[in-house]
Amino acid sequence: MNWVILIVAGLFEIGWAVGLKYTEGFTRPWPTAGTVFAMIVSLGLLGVAMKSLPVGTAYAIWVGVGTVGTAVLGIALLGEAANLLRLLSLGLIVTGIVGLKLATPA
């Protein structure tokens, strides 16, 4: 169950990372509120997951999910570059996330 919590924490990390773009320097109240909410939920869930998962693995997966998801949404929503090297690099991060999961006892 802690793996599911960790992935959900990573999804909320994506929410706050992308949300930062829409706050326009924390000058827009609703995007700012949503971003701060996502930050709190993300960190809270990460803390819960770390109760039984190794800290290095949990943190790396949390950051990896956030990194890949934020980059994908940057491409899809914000028109960021989607060149071959960038996509291959994201694939390597996903491979690392899967490797850490497989290498960590349940």
N, CA, C and O atoms as CSV, one atom per row, in Angstrom:
chain,resi,resn,atom,element,x,y,z
A,1,MET,N,N,0.813,-1.199,0.000
A,1,MET,CA,C,0.000,0.000,0.000
A,1,MET,C,C,0.860,1.267,0.000
A,1,MET,O,O,0.473,2.280,-0.583
A,2,ASN,N,N,2.031,1.210,0.658
A,2,ASN,CA,C,2.897,2.381,0.704
A,2,ASN,C,C,3.443,2.756,-0.671
A,2,ASN,O,O,3.761,3.920,-0.917
A,3,TRP,N,N,3.553,1.771,-1.569
A,3,TRP,CA,C,3.976,2.092,-2.932
A,3,TRP,C,C,2.906,2.918,-3.641
A,3,TRP,O,O,3.226,3.856,-4.370
A,4,VAL,N,N,1.654,2.576,-3.433
A,4,VAL,CA,C,0.550,3.337,-4.026
A,4,VAL,C,C,0.545,4.756,-3.460
A,4,VAL,O,O,0.389,5.727,-4.199
A,5,ILE,N,N,0.717,4.864,-2.154
A,5,ILE,CA,C,0.775,6.183,-1.516
A,5,ILE,C,C,1.920,6.992,-2.100
A,5,ILE,O,O,1.773,8.188,-2.354
A,6,LEU,N,N,3.059,6.346,-2.314
A,6,LEU,CA,C,4.223,7.037,-2.878
A,6,LEU,C,C,3.942,7.546,-4.292
A,6,LEU,O,O,4.311,8.672,-4.628
A,7,ILE,N,N,3.303,6.744,-5.108
A,7,ILE,CA,C,2.974,7.168,-6.471
A,7,ILE,C,C,1.978,8.326,-6.439
A,7,ILE,O,O,2.113,9.277,-7.208
A,8,VAL,N,N,0.989,8.255,-5.566
A,8,VAL,CA,C,0.024,9.360,-5.440
A,8,VAL,C,C,0.745,10.625,-4.984
A,8,VAL,O,O,0.435,11.718,-5.457
A,9,ALA,N,N,1.700,10.486,-4.071
A,9,ALA,CA,C,2.499,11.636,-3.646
A,9,ALA,C,C,3.243,12.235,-4.833
A,9,ALA,O,O,3.332,13.456,-4.963
A,10,GLY,N,N,3.777,11.379,-5.699
A,10,GLY,CA,C,4.456,11.843,-6.910
A,10,GLY,C,C,3.509,12.566,-7.855
A,10,GLY,O,O,3.894,13.542,-8.499
A,11,LEU,N,N,2.282,12.093,-7.940
A,11,LEU,CA,C,1.292,12.757,-8.792
A,11,LEU,C,C,0.960,14.151,-8.259
A,11,LEU,O,O,0.788,15.095,-9.031
A,12,PHE,N,N,0.875,14.271,-6.945
A,12,PHE,CA,C,0.643,15.597,-6.364
A,12,PHE,C,C,1.872,16.489,-6.558
A,12,PHE,O,O,1.741,17.707,-6.675
A,13,GLU,N,N,3.058,15.889,-6.594
A,13,GLU,CA,C,4.257,16.682,-6.883
A,13,GLU,C,C,4.166,17.269,-8.292
A,13,GLU,O,O,4.527,18.425,-8.514
A,14,ILE,N,N,3.685,16.474,-9.231
A,14,ILE,CA,C,3.477,16.979,-10.589
A,14,ILE,C,C,2.514,18.161,-10.546
A,14,ILE,O,O,2.735,19.182,-11.197
A,15,GLY,N,N,1.439,18.007,-9.767
A,15,GLY,CA,C,0.446,19.070,-9.657
A,15,GLY,C,C,1.030,20.372,-9.158
A,15,GLY,O,O,0.724,21.437,-9.695
A,16,TRP,N,N,1.877,20.301,-8.129
A,16,TRP,CA,C,2.411,21.568,-7.621
A,16,TRP,C,C,3.513,22.113,-8.511
A,16,TRP,O,O,3.670,23.329,-8.620
A,17,ALA,N,N,4.279,21.241,-9.147
A,17,ALA,CA,C,5.336,21.737,-10.032
A,17,ALA,C,C,4.741,22.475,-11.238
A,17,ALA,O,O,5.196,23.561,-11.597
A,18,VAL,N,N,3.733,21.881,-11.850
A,18,VAL,CA,C,3.067,22.534,-12.973
A,18,VAL,C,C,2.263,23.733,-12.471
A,18,VAL,O,O,2.200,24.769,-13.133
A,19,GLY,N,N,1.657,23.584,-11.307
A,19,GLY,CA,C,0.885,24.675,-10.733
A,19,GLY,C,C,1.702,25.931,-10.507
A,19,GLY,O,O,1.179,27.039,-10.619
A,20,LEU,N,N,2.982,25.771,-10.188
A,20,LEU,CA,C,3.843,26.941,-9.999
A,20,LEU,C,C,3.841,27.845,-11.222
A,20,LEU,O,O,3.873,29.069,-11.097
A,21,LYS,N,N,3.805,27.249,-12.387
A,21,LYS,CA,C,3.791,28.025,-13.628
A,21,LYS,C,C,2.546,28.919,-13.693
A,21,LYS,O,O,2.612,30.058,-14.154
A,22,TYR,N,N,1.431,28.395,-13.232
A,22,TYR,CA,C,0.164,29.112,-13.327
A,22,TYR,C,C,-0.056,30.123,-12.199
A,22,TYR,O,O,-0.981,30.932,-12.272
A,23,THR,N,N,0.782,30.087,-11.157
A,23,THR,CA,C,0.624,31.062,-10.071
A,23,THR,C,C,1.150,32.437,-10.458
A,23,THR,O,O,0.817,33.440,-9.827
A,24,GLU,N,N,1.977,32.474,-11.506
A,24,GLU,CA,C,2.621,33.717,-11.948
A,24,GLU,C,C,3.300,34.422,-10.772
A,24,GLU,O,O,3.007,35.576,-10.458
A,25,GLY,N,N,4.211,33.693,-10.137
A,25,GLY,CA,C,4.955,34.253,-9.008
A,25,GLY,C,C,4.111,34.410,-7.758
A,25,GLY,O,O,4.336,35.320,-6.961
A,26,PHE,N,N,3.145,33.529,-7.587
A,26,PHE,CA,C,2.226,33.530,-6.445
A,26,PHE,C,C,1.372,34.798,-6.398
A,26,PHE,O,O,0.997,35.264,-5.322
A,27,THR,N,N,1.070,35.348,-7.574
A,27,THR,CA,C,0.221,36.541,-7.641
A,27,THR,C,C,-1.224,36.212,-7.969
A,27,THR,O,O,-2.093,37.076,-7.848
A,28,ARG,N,N,-1.502,34.976,-8.382
A,28,ARG,CA,C,-2.873,34.562,-8.704
A,28,ARG,C,C,-3.377,33.669,-7.565
A,28,ARG,O,O,-2.825,32.595,-7.325
A,29,PRO,N,N,-4.432,34.118,-6.862
A,29,PRO,CA,C,-4.858,33.417,-5.638
A,29,PRO,C,C,-5.280,31.964,-5.823
A,29,PRO,O,O,-4.827,31.109,-5.062
A,30,TRP,N,N,-6.124,31.647,-6.799
A,30,TRP,CA,C,-6.617,30.267,-6.925
A,30,TRP,C,C,-5.537,29.300,-7.371
A,30,TRP,O,O,-5.414,28.228,-6.779
A,31,PRO,N,N,-4.746,29.625,-8.388
A,31,PRO,CA,C,-3.647,28.709,-8.711
A,31,PRO,C,C,-2.648,28.564,-7.557
A,31,PRO,O,O,-2.088,27.488,-7.347
A,32,THR,N,N,-2.429,29.646,-6.815
A,32,THR,CA,C,-1.529,29.582,-5.666
A,32,THR,C,C,-2.088,28.656,-4.600
A,32,THR,O,O,-1.358,27.833,-4.047
A,33,ALA,N,N,-3.377,28.782,-4.307
A,33,ALA,CA,C,-4.011,27.910,-3.301
A,33,ALA,C,C,-3.923,26.446,-3.718
A,33,ALA,O,O,-3.604,25.586,-2.897
A,34,GLY,N,N,-4.201,26.160,-4.982
A,34,GLY,CA,C,-4.118,24.782,-5.466
A,34,GLY,C,C,-2.705,24.243,-5.406
A,34,GLY,O,O,-2.492,23.079,-5.066
A,35,THR,N,N,-1.740,25.083,-5.734
A,35,THR,CA,C,-0.335,24.669,-5.708
A,35,THR,C,C,0.112,24.374,-4.279
A,35,THR,O,O,0.752,23.353,-4.029
A,36,VAL,N,N,-0.217,25.252,-3.351
A,36,VAL,CA,C,0.154,25.037,-1.949
A,36,VAL,C,C,-0.530,23.780,-1.398
A,36,VAL,O,O,0.087,23.009,-0.663
A,37,PHE,N,N,-1.792,23.577,-1.750
A,37,PHE,CA,C,-2.501,22.368,-1.332
A,37,PHE,C,C,-1.780,21.119,-1.851
A,37,PHE,O,O,-1.566,20.165,-1.104
A,38,ALA,N,N,-1.406,21.132,-3.138
A,38,ALA,CA,C,-0.709,19.983,-3.723
A,38,ALA,C,C,0.643,19.754,-3.054
A,38,ALA,O,O,1.054,18.608,-2.871
A,39,MET,N,N,1.335,20.823,-2.690
A,39,MET,CA,C,2.618,20.690,-1.986
A,39,MET,C,C,2.436,19.980,-0.642
A,39,MET,O,O,3.177,19.059,-0.300
A,40,ILE,N,N,1.434,20.433,0.104
A,40,ILE,CA,C,1.193,19.863,1.430
A,40,ILE,C,C,0.812,18.388,1.324
A,40,ILE,O,O,1.335,17.555,2.064
A,41,VAL,N,N,-0.098,18.067,0.407
A,41,VAL,CA,C,-0.519,16.670,0.233
A,41,VAL,C,C,0.656,15.811,-0.223
A,41,VAL,O,O,0.859,14.711,0.291
A,42,SER,N,N,1.422,16.305,-1.176
A,42,SER,CA,C,2.552,15.552,-1.705
A,42,SER,C,C,3.562,15.217,-0.610
A,42,SER,O,O,3.968,14.064,-0.467
A,43,LEU,N,N,3.962,16.220,0.157
A,43,LEU,CA,C,4.935,15.980,1.223
A,43,LEU,C,C,4.361,15.108,2.329
A,43,LEU,O,O,5.065,14.268,2.889
A,44,GLY,N,N,3.090,15.304,2.645
A,44,GLY,CA,C,2.453,14.478,3.668
A,44,GLY,C,C,2.416,13.013,3.279
A,44,GLY,O,O,2.732,12.141,4.088
A,45,LEU,N,N,2.032,12.745,2.043
A,45,LEU,CA,C,1.979,11.355,1.570
A,45,LEU,C,C,3.378,10.748,1.468
A,45,LEU,O,O,3.565,9.564,1.750
A,46,LEU,N,N,4.356,11.553,1.067
A,46,LEU,CA,C,5.738,11.064,1.030
A,46,LEU,C,C,6.165,10.635,2.431
A,46,LEU,O,O,6.779,9.582,2.601
A,47,GLY,N,N,5.845,11.440,3.416
A,47,GLY,CA,C,6.184,11.091,4.797
A,47,GLY,C,C,5.533,9.799,5.250
A,47,GLY,O,O,6.162,8.990,5.932
A,48,VAL,N,N,4.279,9.598,4.875
A,48,VAL,CA,C,3.575,8.363,5.232
A,48,VAL,C,C,4.249,7.165,4.558
A,48,VAL,O,O,4.471,6.133,5.191
A,49,ALA,N,N,4.569,7.309,3.280
A,49,ALA,CA,C,5.197,6.198,2.549
A,49,ALA,C,C,6.566,5.850,3.126
A,49,ALA,O,O,6.968,4.686,3.127
A,50,MET,N,N,7.277,6.860,3.613
A,50,MET,CA,C,8.624,6.623,4.144
A,50,MET,C,C,8.632,5.888,5.475
A,50,MET,O,O,9.691,5.492,5.962
A,51,LYS,N,N,7.459,5.704,6.065
A,51,LYS,CA,C,7.411,4.947,7.316
A,51,LYS,C,C,7.923,3.523,7.119
A,51,LYS,O,O,8.535,2.952,8.021
A,52,SER,N,N,7.676,2.950,5.942
A,52,SER,CA,C,8.079,1.562,5.731
A,52,SER,C,C,8.974,1.363,4.514
A,52,SER,O,O,9.436,0.248,4.273
A,53,LEU,N,N,9.230,2.418,3.741
A,53,LEU,CA,C,10.109,2.297,2.577
A,53,LEU,C,C,11.450,2.955,2.869
A,53,LEU,O,O,11.510,3.918,3.634
A,54,PRO,N,N,12.518,2.453,2.276
A,54,PRO,CA,C,13.822,3.090,2.472
A,54,PRO,C,C,13.792,4.547,1.989
A,54,PRO,O,O,13.215,4.844,0.943
A,55,VAL,N,N,14.404,5.436,2.740
A,55,VAL,CA,C,14.339,6.858,2.436
A,55,VAL,C,C,14.902,7.181,1.054
A,55,VAL,O,O,14.302,7.961,0.314
A,56,GLY,N,N,16.029,6.601,0.701
A,56,GLY,CA,C,16.637,6.885,-0.600
A,56,GLY,C,C,15.764,6.436,-1.754
A,56,GLY,O,O,15.610,7.153,-2.743
A,57,THR,N,N,15.199,5.256,-1.629
A,57,THR,CA,C,14.321,4.722,-2.674
A,57,THR,C,C,13.051,5.551,-2.785
A,57,THR,O,O,12.652,5.938,-3.883
A,58,ALA,N,N,12.419,5.822,-1.654
A,58,ALA,CA,C,11.163,6.571,-1.663
A,58,ALA,C,C,11.369,7.967,-2.256
A,58,ALA,O,O,10.589,8.416,-3.097
A,59,TYR,N,N,12.418,8.640,-1.814
A,59,TYR,CA,C,12.662,9.994,-2.307
A,59,TYR,C,C,12.978,9.993,-3.798
A,59,TYR,O,O,12.472,10.835,-4.540
A,60,ALA,N,N,13.807,9.056,-4.239
A,60,ALA,CA,C,14.171,8.984,-5.655
A,60,ALA,C,C,12.950,8.695,-6.524
A,60,ALA,O,O,12.810,9.282,-7.597
A,61,ILE,N,N,12.083,7.820,-6.091
A,61,ILE,CA,C,10.884,7.506,-6.867
A,61,ILE,C,C,9.931,8.698,-6.875
A,61,ILE,O,O,9.355,9.019,-7.914
A,62,TRP,N,N,9.760,9.350,-5.741
A,62,TRP,CA,C,8.898,10.534,-5.643
A,62,TRP,C,C,9.382,11.621,-6.610
A,62,TRP,O,O,8.596,12.198,-7.361
A,63,VAL,N,N,10.674,11.882,-6.573
A,63,VAL,CA,C,11.242,12.894,-7.467
A,63,VAL,C,C,11.153,12.437,-8.916
A,63,VAL,O,O,10.857,13.242,-9.799
A,64,GLY,N,N,11.404,11.160,-9.172
A,64,GLY,CA,C,11.355,10.644,-10.543
A,64,GLY,C,C,9.970,10.735,-11.151
A,64,GLY,O,O,9.816,11.154,-12.298
A,65,VAL,N,N,8.959,10.341,-10.384
A,65,VAL,CA,C,7.576,10.456,-10.863
A,65,VAL,C,C,7.263,11.919,-11.141
A,65,VAL,O,O,6.679,12.251,-12.173
A,66,GLY,N,N,7.650,12.792,-10.220
A,66,GLY,CA,C,7.409,14.220,-10.410
A,66,GLY,C,C,8.133,14.778,-11.615
A,66,GLY,O,O,7.573,15.579,-12.364
A,67,THR,N,N,9.370,14.365,-11.807
A,67,THR,CA,C,10.170,14.854,-12.933
A,67,THR,C,C,9.577,14.434,-14.263
A,67,THR,O,O,9.377,15.266,-15.148
A,68,VAL,N,N,9.299,13.161,-14.405
A,68,VAL,CA,C,8.758,12.650,-15.670
A,68,VAL,C,C,7.381,13.254,-15.947
A,68,VAL,O,O,7.111,13.716,-17.055
A,69,GLY,N,N,6.524,13.245,-14.941
A,69,GLY,CA,C,5.182,13.786,-15.133
A,69,GLY,C,C,5.191,15.269,-15.459
A,69,GLY,O,O,4.432,15.722,-16.315
A,70,THR,N,N,6.037,16.023,-14.787
A,70,THR,CA,C,6.123,17.460,-15.045
A,70,THR,C,C,6.662,17.723,-16.441
A,70,THR,O,O,6.171,18.609,-17.141
A,71,ALA,N,N,7.661,16.966,-16.848
A,71,ALA,CA,C,8.218,17.144,-18.192
A,71,ALA,C,C,7.182,16.792,-19.262
A,71,ALA,O,O,7.066,17.495,-20.266
A,72,VAL,N,N,6.440,15.723,-19.054
A,72,VAL,CA,C,5.409,15.320,-20.022
A,72,VAL,C,C,4.314,16.383,-20.104
A,72,VAL,O,O,3.874,16.737,-21.198
A,73,LEU,N,N,3.876,16.892,-18.960
A,73,LEU,CA,C,2.861,17.949,-18.991
A,73,LEU,C,C,3.416,19.248,-19.572
A,73,LEU,O,O,2.686,20.003,-20.214
A,74,GLY,N,N,4.695,19.505,-19.351
A,74,GLY,CA,C,5.317,20.669,-19.978
A,74,GLY,C,C,5.264,20.569,-21.497
A,74,GLY,O,O,5.024,21.558,-22.189
A,75,ILE,N,N,5.490,19.376,-21.996
A,75,ILE,CA,C,5.409,19.141,-23.443
A,75,ILE,C,C,3.964,19.283,-23.918
A,75,ILE,O,O,3.691,19.960,-24.909
A,76,ALA,N,N,3.043,18.639,-23.201
A,76,ALA,CA,C,1.643,18.598,-23.632
A,76,ALA,C,C,0.909,19.924,-23.445
A,76,ALA,O,O,0.118,20.321,-24.300
A,77,LEU,N,N,1.167,20.612,-22.331
A,77,LEU,CA,C,0.398,21.808,-22.012
A,77,LEU,C,C,1.101,23.120,-22.340
A,77,LEU,O,O,0.457,24.121,-22.652
A,78,LEU,N,N,2.422,23.104,-22.266
A,78,LEU,CA,C,3.159,24.359,-22.359
A,78,LEU,C,C,4.023,24.479,-23.608
A,78,LEU,O,O,4.763,25.449,-23.771
A,79,GLY,N,N,3.927,23.503,-24.472
A,79,GLY,CA,C,4.649,23.566,-25.736
A,79,GLY,C,C,6.159,23.418,-25.620
A,79,GLY,O,O,6.896,23.905,-26.477
A,80,GLU,N,N,6.625,22.753,-24.574
A,80,GLU,CA,C,8.060,22.540,-24.416
A,80,GLU,C,C,8.555,21.509,-25.429
A,80,GLU,O,O,7.771,20.731,-25.974
A,81,ALA,N,N,9.841,21.516,-25.669
A,81,ALA,CA,C,10.454,20.649,-26.680
A,81,ALA,C,C,10.215,19.172,-26.364
A,81,ALA,O,O,10.217,18.758,-25.205
A,82,ALA,N,N,10.009,18.391,-27.423
A,82,ALA,CA,C,9.835,16.942,-27.290
A,82,ALA,C,C,10.783,16.238,-28.248
A,82,ALA,O,O,10.364,15.362,-29.005
A,83,ASN,N,N,12.058,16.614,-28.220
A,83,ASN,CA,C,13.013,15.996,-29.145
A,83,ASN,C,C,13.432,14.612,-28.651
A,83,ASN,O,O,13.152,14.228,-27.515
A,84,LEU,N,N,14.100,13.885,-29.518
A,84,LEU,CA,C,14.442,12.494,-29.243
A,84,LEU,C,C,15.301,12.352,-27.987
A,84,LEU,O,O,15.042,11.475,-27.162
A,85,LEU,N,N,16.308,13.191,-27.832
A,85,LEU,CA,C,17.188,13.078,-26.670
A,85,LEU,C,C,16.427,13.311,-25.371
A,85,LEU,O,O,16.663,12.621,-24.379
A,86,ARG,N,N,15.524,14.273,-25.374
A,86,ARG,CA,C,14.736,14.555,-24.178
A,86,ARG,C,C,13.836,13.367,-23.836
A,86,ARG,O,O,13.742,12.974,-22.673
A,87,LEU,N,N,13.183,12.800,-24.835
A,87,LEU,CA,C,12.293,11.659,-24.592
A,87,LEU,C,C,13.077,10.422,-24.147
A,87,LEU,O,O,12.621,9.680,-23.277
A,88,LEU,N,N,14.236,10.202,-24.732
A,88,LEU,CA,C,15.078,9.080,-24.299
A,88,LEU,C,C,15.542,9.272,-22.855
A,88,LEU,O,O,15.597,8.312,-22.086
A,89,SER,N,N,15.872,10.497,-22.493
A,89,SER,CA,C,16.296,10.791,-21.128
A,89,SER,C,C,15.167,10.542,-20.133
A,89,SER,O,O,15.402,10.007,-19.050
A,90,LEU,N,N,13.952,10.926,-20.492
A,90,LEU,CA,C,12.804,10.635,-19.633
A,90,LEU,C,C,12.601,9.125,-19.504
A,90,LEU,O,O,12.256,8.626,-18.433
A,91,GLY,N,N,12.818,8.405,-20.603
A,91,GLY,CA,C,12.732,6.947,-20.558
A,91,GLY,C,C,13.750,6.338,-19.606
A,91,GLY,O,O,13.461,5.351,-18.929
A,92,LEU,N,N,14.938,6.923,-19.551
A,92,LEU,CA,C,15.950,6.433,-18.606
A,92,LEU,C,C,15.523,6.667,-17.160
A,92,LEU,O,O,15.781,5.836,-16.289
A,93,ILE,N,N,14.879,7.786,-16.910
A,93,ILE,CA,C,14.376,8.045,-15.556
A,93,ILE,C,C,13.315,7.018,-15.189
A,93,ILE,O,O,13.321,6.487,-14.078
A,94,VAL,N,N,12.404,6.735,-16.117
A,94,VAL,CA,C,11.373,5.715,-15.866
A,94,VAL,C,C,12.030,4.365,-15.602
A,94,VAL,O,O,11.605,3.637,-14.704
A,95,THR,N,N,13.050,4.026,-16.365
A,95,THR,CA,C,13.774,2.774,-16.152
A,95,THR,C,C,14.383,2.737,-14.754
A,95,THR,O,O,14.354,1.701,-14.090
A,96,GLY,N,N,14.928,3.855,-14.312
A,96,GLY,CA,C,15.480,3.933,-12.966
A,96,GLY,C,C,14.421,3.759,-11.892
A,96,GLY,O,O,14.656,3.096,-10.882
A,97,ILE,N,N,13.261,4.352,-12.109
A,97,ILE,CA,C,12.157,4.211,-11.144
A,97,ILE,C,C,11.749,2.741,-11.036
A,97,ILE,O,O,11.593,2.214,-9.935
A,98,VAL,N,N,11.581,2.095,-12.169
A,98,VAL,CA,C,11.189,0.677,-12.179
A,98,VAL,C,C,12.291,-0.166,-11.516
A,98,VAL,O,O,11.998,-1.079,-10.744
A,99,GLY,N,N,13.542,0.141,-11.819
A,99,GLY,CA,C,14.654,-0.596,-11.217
A,99,GLY,C,C,14.675,-0.461,-9.704
A,99,GLY,O,O,14.894,-1.443,-8.995
A,100,LEU,N,N,14.450,0.748,-9.206
A,100,LEU,CA,C,14.422,0.934,-7.754
A,100,LEU,C,C,13.272,0.159,-7.120
A,100,LEU,O,O,13.424,-0.426,-6.048
A,101,LYS,N,N,12.142,0.158,-7.777
A,101,LYS,CA,C,10.996,-0.599,-7.251
A,101,LYS,C,C,11.316,-2.095,-7.204
A,101,LYS,O,O,11.041,-2.766,-6.209
A,102,LEU,N,N,11.887,-2.600,-8.271
A,102,LEU,CA,C,12.195,-4.022,-8.330
A,102,LEU,C,C,13.303,-4.424,-7.349
A,102,LEU,O,O,13.341,-5.563,-6.882
A,103,ALA,N,N,14.188,-3.498,-7.047
A,103,ALA,CA,C,15.316,-3.799,-6.165
A,103,ALA,C,C,14.992,-3.621,-4.683
A,103,ALA,O,O,15.816,-3.940,-3.826
A,104,THR,N,N,13.795,-3.114,-4.377
A,104,THR,CA,C,13.425,-2.847,-2.983
A,104,THR,C,C,12.441,-3.904,-2.508
A,104,THR,O,O,11.420,-4.139,-3.153
A,105,PRO,N,N,12.740,-4.539,-1.390
A,105,PRO,CA,C,11.798,-5.533,-0.850
A,105,PRO,C,C,10.451,-4.883,-0.510
A,105,PRO,O,O,10.382,-3.708,-0.149
A,106,ALA,N,N,9.416,-5.658,-0.631
A,106,ALA,CA,C,8.054,-5.142,-0.381
A,106,ALA,C,C,7.831,-4.748,1.014
A,106,ALA,O,O,6.738,-4.301,1.361
